[in-house]
Amino acid sequence: MSNQDLIQKAIEMRERAYVPYSKFPVGAALLTKSGKVYTGCNIENAAYPVSLCAERVAIFKAISDGETEFIEMAVAADTERPVPPCGSCRQVMSEFFSSDMTIHLTNLHANTKTVNMEELLPFSFQKTDMDM
């Protein structure tokens, strides 16, 4: 799958977002090593802390399906700059993505920034930090 196809899937997922409070739909598409694509959209709740971002929806769907090896991800929103993931998403991404995994951040104006996980969240808290 091309990175443009992955980006397009992320853009399309925005349409499924449930965002009655923020009115800020976000879509994500995650390509696994097996070639399957998992998509996600943000899903809000009146109690904001229990809401879930598009990136985490896609990751958790893949994990719950038994997928643990990922190739690349695309995230899309209607922003001026390519949309950056929030801090919570970055931490979850760092748990499951290798430091060199490709992540495409985009908006609806075809502005795309491609980064790897290390660039997105340098010096992240890791499982190994809990080893005693």
C-alpha positions, 0 to 999 in steps of 0.5 A, spaced: 500 500 500 502 506 498 503 512 503 498 516 499 493 510 499 494 510 507 493 517 508 486 517 504 484 512 508 485 516 514 482 522 511 476 518 509 475 515 517 474 523 519 467 522 516 465 516 521 468 521 527 463 522 533 465 529 535 459 533 538 463 537 543 469 539 539 467 538 532 474 536 531 474 530 527 480 526 526 482 519 522 487 514 522 489 508 518 495 503 521 498 498 516 500 492 519 506 487 517 501 482 515 498 487 510 492 489 514 490 496 515 486 498 521 482 505 521 480 509 527 476 515 528 476 520 534 470 518 539 468 523 544 464 523 550 460 528 555 466 526 560 472 528 556 477 524 559 473 517 557 474 520 550 478 516 545 483 519 539 483 516 532 490 514 533 488 509 539 482 507 536 486 504 530 492 501 535 487 498 540 483 495 534 489 492 531 492 489 538 485 486 540 485 483 533 492 480 535 496 484 530 503 487 534 507 489 528 506 495 524 509 498 518 506 505 518 501 510 520 497 516 517 493 521 521 488 526 518 484 532 520 482 539 518 488 543 520 492 549 518 499 544 519 499 537 518 495 534 525 500 532 530 498 527 535 496 529 542 501 527 548 496 521 550 497 518 543 504 519 542 505 515 549 501 509 546 504 509 539 511 509 543 509 503 546 507 499 540 511 502 534 519 501 533 523 508 534 524 508 526 516 507 524 514 512 519 508 516 521 504 521 516 501 527 519 496 530 514 491 535 513 485 536 508 490 541 504 495 536 502 500 538 507 503 532 509 509 531 514 512 524 515 516 523 521 518 517 525 516 515 532 523 517 535 522 524 532 515 524 534 516 523 541 524 523 543 526 520 550 519 517 551 517 513 557 518 505 555 517 499 558 524 498 560 524 504 564 520 500 569 525 494 570 528 494 577 
